[in-house]
Amino acid sequence: MSFARPDGRAANALRPITISVGVSKFAEGSAEIAFGDTKVLCLATLQESVPKFLEGKGTGWLTAEYAMLPRSTPERSQRESIAGRPGGRTFEIQRLVGRALRAAVDMKALGPRSVIVDCEVLQADGGTRTAAITGGFIALAHALRKVTPSPIVRSVAAVSAGYVKGELLLDLAYAEDSIADADVNVVATSEGELIEVQGTAEGRPFTRADFDLVLSLSLDGIAQLIAAQRSALK
């Protein structure tokens, strides 16, 4: 392998994954997840009501919010509430997290309830959106653990993969992501079904064959993440 990963991992290895469930005294569901040095706190709120557009329809709703703490990065960033509104990146990521987690839930079985999943990045070292989705599912499942029958119909997780100096790598840390030739975020279910794929070629275009390798590696990583989710929720 010509590119030595800064943390010494194999090309097809995830960063060390740590998960703590039930970390909040007040939230109905909660989890703190770490992908290496990326750490995200996920809090799920269960409400016995739905937005106006769903009233009387007998179906539930799920939405998500995402934010980075000002000192989650090497230099302090301005708190978005001080700026007056979330930035475009924040809107993009929280909509992605919401779409991903809605795929895990049968909204009819959820009934006239809403779940709000808040994802707070405590420390950012690449892959904050994939960690937020993976941890957000754990918080969601934790919040709905007493709802019967369970409206959770499948597990959902996410990971990144991409080419760095010509090498295909799984779960890019910031030092790798920042110099990647191509970077792809993959969201998928426990059955290996795709929910969303976001890919960008920065250094060079990548071929269909390259993409198929990225997808295969990502799905292998997601299978490992889903196993870690299940273990944490036992």
C-alpha positions in Angstrom: 0.0 0.0 0.0 1.6 3.3 -1.1 -0.5 5.6 1.2 0.2 5.0 4.9 -2.9 5.9 6.9 -2.0 8.4 9.7 -3.5 6.1 12.4 -2.0 2.9 10.9 -5.3 1.3 9.9 -5.7 -1.1 7.1 -7.3 0.3 4.0 -10.6 -1.6 4.6 -10.7 -0.9 8.4 -13.2 1.3 10.3 -11.9 3.6 12.9 -12.4 2.3 16.5 -16.2 2.6 17.1 -17.4 3.3 20.7 -21.1 3.7 21.6 -22.7 4.6 24.9 -26.5 4.4 25.2 -28.7 6.2 27.7 -26.3 9.0 28.3 -29.1 11.7 28.8 -31.2 12.0 31.9 -34.1 13.7 30.1 -34.2 12.6 26.5 -36.4 9.5 25.7 -33.5 8.1 23.7 -29.8 9.0 23.7 -26.4 7.8 22.5 -22.9 9.1 22.2 -21.0 7.6 19.3 -17.3 7.9 18.4 -15.8 7.1 15.0 -12.2 7.4 16.1 -11.7 11.1 17.2 -15.1 12.1 15.7 -17.6 12.2 18.6 -21.4 12.9 18.2 -24.1 13.2 20.9 -27.5 12.0 19.6 -30.7 12.8 21.6 -34.1 11.6 20.5 -37.3 13.3 21.7 -40.6 11.5 21.5 -43.7 13.7 21.3 -47.4 12.6 21.3 -48.3 14.9 18.5 -47.5 15.5 14.8 -47.0 18.5 12.5 -50.2 20.2 11.3 -49.9 18.7 7.8 -50.2 15.2 9.4 -53.0 15.8 11.9 -55.8 13.3 11.5 -53.9 11.0 9.1 -52.9 8.4 11.7 -49.3 8.5 10.8 -46.2 9.7 12.5 -43.2 11.9 11.6 -39.5 12.1 12.2 -37.1 14.9 11.7 -33.5 15.7 12.7 -31.3 18.6 13.6 -27.5 18.8 13.4 -25.0 21.2 14.8 -21.3 21.5 15.6 -20.1 22.9 18.9 -18.0 26.0 18.4 -14.8 24.2 19.6 -15.4 20.8 18.0 -12.7 21.8 15.5 -9.1 22.9 15.9 -10.1 26.5 15.8 -13.3 27.9 17.3 -16.1 28.6 14.9 -19.0 31.0 15.5 -22.1 29.5 17.0 -24.7 29.5 14.3 -27.4 30.8 16.6 -25.3 34.0 16.9 -25.0 34.2 13.2 -28.8 34.2 13.0 -29.5 31.1 11.0 -27.9 27.7 10.3 -25.5 27.6 7.4 -26.1 25.7 4.1 -23.9 22.8 5.2 -25.9 22.4 8.4 -29.2 22.3 6.5 -27.9 19.8 4.0 -26.7 17.4 6.7 -29.7 17.6 9.0 -32.0 16.9 6.0 -29.8 13.9 5.1 -30.0 12.6 8.7 -33.8 13.0 8.7 -34.2 11.2 5.4 -31.9 8.4 6.5 -33.7 7.8 9.8 -37.2 8.0 8.3 -36.2 5.0 6.3 -35.9 3.0 9.5 -39.4 3.6 10.7 -42.9 2.5 9.7 -44.7 5.8 10.1 -48.2 4.2 10.3 -47.0 1.9 13.1 -45.5 4.9 14.9 -49.0 6.4 14.9 -49.7 10.1 15.7 -46.3 10.7 17.3 -43.2 12.7 16.3 -39.5 11.9 16.9 -37.0 14.7 16.8 -33.3 13.5 16.7 -30.8 16.1 17.7 -27.2 15.4 16.6 -24.5 17.5 18.3 -21.0 17.2 17.1 -18.7 17.3 20.2 -15.5 16.7 18.2 -15.0 16.7 14.5 -12.3 14.6 12.7 -14.1 13.7 9.5 -17.3 11.7 8.9 -19.5 13.8 11.2 -22.6 13.2 9.0 -22.0 9.4 8.9 -21.5 9.3 12.6 -24.6 11.4 13.2 -26.7 9.0 11.1 -25.3 5.9 12.8 -25.6 7.3 16.3 -29.0 8.9 15.5 -30.4 5.5 14.7 -29.3 4.2 18.1 -30.9 7.1 19.9 -34.1 6.6 17.8 -34.3 2.9 18.6 -33.6 3.7 22.3 -36.5 6.3 22.3 -38.9 3.8 20.8 -37.9 0.8 22.9 -41.2 0.8 24.8 -43.5 1.4 21.8 -45.3 -1.8 20.9 -45.4 -3.1 18.3 -42.1 -1.6 17.4 -42.3 0.8 14.5 -38.6 0.2 13.7 -38.5 -1.9 10.5 -34.8 -1.9 9.7 -31.5 -0.7 11.0 -29.7 2.2 9.2 -26.0 3.3 9.3 -23.6 5.3 7.2 -19.9 5.4 6.3 -17.6 7.1 3.9 -15.1 5.6 1.5 -12.9 7.1 -1.1 -9.6 7.3 -3.0 -6.6 9.0 -1.4 -3.4 9.1 -3.5 -4.9 6.2 -5.6 -5.7 4.0 -2.6 -9.3 3.0 -1.8 -9.9 3.7 1.9 -12.9 3.1 4.3 -14.1 5.6 6.9 -12.0 8.6 6.1 -10.6 10.8 8.9 -10.1 14.5 8.2 -6.4 14.1 7.3 -7.5 11.7 4.5 -10.8 13.4 3.6 -9.1 16.7 3.1 -6.7 15.3 0.4 -9.0 12.7 -1.2 -9.2 12.3 -4.9 -12.8 11.1 -4.5 -15.0 10.9 -1.4 -18.4 9.0 -1.2 -20.8 8.9 1.7 -23.1 5.9 1.7 -26.2 5.4 3.8 -27.8 1.9 3.8 -30.0 -0.5 5.7 -29.4 -3.7 7.5 -30.5 -5.5 4.3 -27.8 -3.7 2.3 -30.4 -1.5 0.5 -29.2 2.0 -0.4 -30.9 5.0 1.1 -28.5 7.7 -0.2 -25.2 8.0 -1.9 -23.3 11.3 -2.0 -20.1 11.2 -4.1 -17.6 13.9 -5.2 -14.5 13.7 -7.3 -12.0 16.4 -6.1 -8.7 15.3 -7.6 -9.8 13.2 -10.5 -13.0 11.7 -11.9 -13.6 8.1 -10.9 -14.9 5.3 -13.2 -17.9 3.0 -12.8 -15.5 0.2 -11.7 -14.0 2.5 -9.1 -17.5 3.4 -7.8 -18.5 -0.3 -7.6 -15.5 -0.9 -5.4 -16.3 2.1 -3.2 -19.9 0.8 -2.8 -18.8 -2.7 -2.0 -16.3 -1.5 0.7 -18.9 0.9 2.1 -21.5 -1.8 2.5 -19.0 -4.1 4.2 -18.3 -1.2 6.7 -22.0 -0.5 7.2 -22.6 -4.2 8.1 -20.0 -3.9 10.8 -21.6 -0.6 12.1 -25.0 -2.3 12.2 -23.6 -5.2 14.2 -22.1 -2.6 16.7 -25.5 -0.8 16.9 -27.2 -4.1 17.8 -24.7 -4.9 20.4 -25.0 -1.5 22.0 -28.8 -1.7 22.1 -28.9 -5.1 23.8 
